[in-house]
Amino acid sequence: MGYGSYSHAAHEAITSARAALPRQAVFKQTACHPLMNPHGIRFRESRDSAVHPESLGVVFALDVTGSMGAIPDQIARRELPAFMTSLMDCGVRDPQVLFMAVGDAYSDKAPLQVGQFESEADKMDQWLTWSFLEGGGGALGSESYELGLYFAARHIDMDCFRLRGKRGYLFMTGDESPYPRVSRQQVKALLGDELDDDLPVAVIIQELQRSFEPFFLIPDQKRRARCERGWRDLMGDNVIAMDDPADTCAVAAGLVALCEGAVADLDALAARLKASGMDRKRLGGVMRALTPFAAATGRAGGWPALEEAPVPDGTDGGGHHRPDGA
Amino acid sequence: MSRAGRAGRPRREAWIVVDLGFGDAGKGATVDFLVRDRGAVGVARFSGGAQAGHRVVTPDGRSHVFSQLGAGSFVPGVRTHLSADVVTHPLALLFEAAALARAGVSDGLDRLTVHPDAPVITPFHQAAGRLRELARGDGAHGTCGVGVGEVMRQATAGGAVLRFGELPRRGATLRRLAAAQEEVRASLGHALGVDHPDAAAERALLDDPQVGARWLEALQPLLGRTGLIAADGLERLLAAGPVVFEGAQGVLLDEWRGFHPHTTWSTCTTANAERLLAERSYDGPVTRLGVLRSYGVRHGPGPFPSEHAAWDGLAEAANDDVGWQGRFRRGAFDVPLARYALSVCPVDGLALTHLDQRGPARAVTAYRATSDVAGFVRDDRGDVVSLRPGPPKDLEWQQALGQALDAVTPRWAEAPERSAGFAGWAEAALAVPVALTSSGPAASDRRWRQEPLR
């Protein structure tokens, strides 16, 4: 017995705790916006400019399927617009953020939607508005995360990496597992790429890690059980389980700050967030989400091993130092 | 197969599909198969409500978890009727129809009729059900968080339940909703103040005076449909051709025959369907099919003697441990429980499902029990081989049975490895013919072993 998805979704929709503006008013699209259609895109580019001489590419890939409920909406509407500011607060001078929406290639009309790298929050906002929240998703406990990872690995070109050998950051949110392989047929249909064969997801993640420090963010503890193990096998310590999806952007910015060495450790980050006016409860949630990663990389604060965690100087590929040297 | 008989008159057939376990046996796919195989014109729901989750996979690989729409809806033109026994969730219907449209079927709601007397779950009932379950803490009963139980509680307490046929009258419905909001708040008592992170949103909903109007507004795409509400929906189906009655949940969760308090608020046997047919003076053939998995499953808390970790690795498409219902538990095929289910809900044939993945070749054929309750049926060695139902509506009897089941030690027997052998073995153990077997999720994975209708 027992299935509540439709009535849960219905209940969520009617709960007064949701913001007053209906989601359709924010996301007006009823199909993939032509500018976000990834088909035929050779590269999305993150470039240095006179105004932004030290660009750092950050990709935000949001799971927009039904299993994520109102979360993408919430993150997109309330959190992402402030993400740029949070990154600058964390000591990143010239962040350039690209927004990507990931769905399920077996059931959605627009399983992958890709914006452009933007340096300004209001332009970023436009991509969010253009994205089409389908709310579909697969029934089998998987979503097409691997397609987003594939796109990031093969279709993004960033000056930070190309000119300075510094990796960008990729944050993917979600609550299910990826399909085990990047499907040759789907890549052909969605992107127009010709592959000889399907690609195992582990291979594409390895490839992605050359130019990106990727993280997978699980929105809350309830959803943790159903996908954590699979993602840990693929991404190790870079799987972050949060208490509350509302913390997504604060956690992502905190990860960048830790990896960039903008703060020495978690204690220093906590102090900075507190000074920026974050309330205690929320701060606690962000710290809990970051602690396992910080501990694994020797940045938990109060740890004697701090000196073993080198501050990246731009020569080691950027991002945090991986213990296995990969 | 043609829907018309040889003389051009519609063929008359009624099939009743029920689950003989704790639910999740594969009713949806069985209903889909029957609709295709018998050329049925419609599916009638006669029990349960919006908490149903009946998964169907089409031959071309699309899938949908049917909740209120009939599991025959993938077949073009096949209608759904929700009888007055179904506890409806109208807003969830809209969400389900949208999900079904994504699976390629866009006219699900056009093919639906709802009986005007069907009870309606309001957002307040759903919130109350959740708050009550949160307040139970570790003593959780295993709810789906949908609100069915709250509506039934209100009905049992003599409260005036909102009925589907009332919804189009806006002014009256708004007043009823306001009253329901008050009534639900008052009935909650200490549960209203439960200290849990998930409780705040539910409380806010019970406080907000605008929720009723917002809910009714959101229902307009549904309520604006002509012909949706129809007291004679079932009569029309029965007159048009074969009808499949789709049961919900499982006999072992039945409100009177399950193991109190780990039960549902609904009658899970064939009783409602047979009553509906009798009320309509239907005199054509009726075939009752009991669906059983070839291993045991139970979603949520409650007695489950054959539960065993050796079965935990089996894949599950539509169920998981997350959410309101608790853990999805697995174990062996349990002969005494199946015999008990058949004694409270006799059927003409079994549909044995999941034969492709049965786990270890073991089954529980009896229990060793040191304690004694009146409901234990023992063999000459003193092992418990079946259970005896108590007098009608004797919940103390059912509770004692459940508690005794928690204390038994299963006796394990070798069950045939091959699926064909297993079907024969189960048939012999339960003394009911296995009519249908399935070895996969789709209709094409189902085979008649012996057709009960000759």
Interface residues (C-beta under 8 A of the other chain):
Chain A: M1 G2 Y3 G4 S5 Y6 S7 H8 A9 A10 H11 A13 I14 T15 S16 A17 G66 S107 D108 E134 G135 G136 A139 L140 G141 K222 R223 A225 R226
Chain B: D19 F22 G23 D24 G48 A50 Q51 A52 G53 H54 R55 R62 S63 H64 V65 S67 Q68 H89 L91 A92 L93 L94 F95 E96 A98 A99 R102 A103 I121 P123 Q126 A127 G142 C144 G145 V146 G147 A200 A201 E202 A204 L205 D207 D208 Q210 V211 R214 W215 A218 A248 Q249 G250 L253 T264 H299 G300 A317 A318 N319 D320 D321 V322 G323 W324 Q325
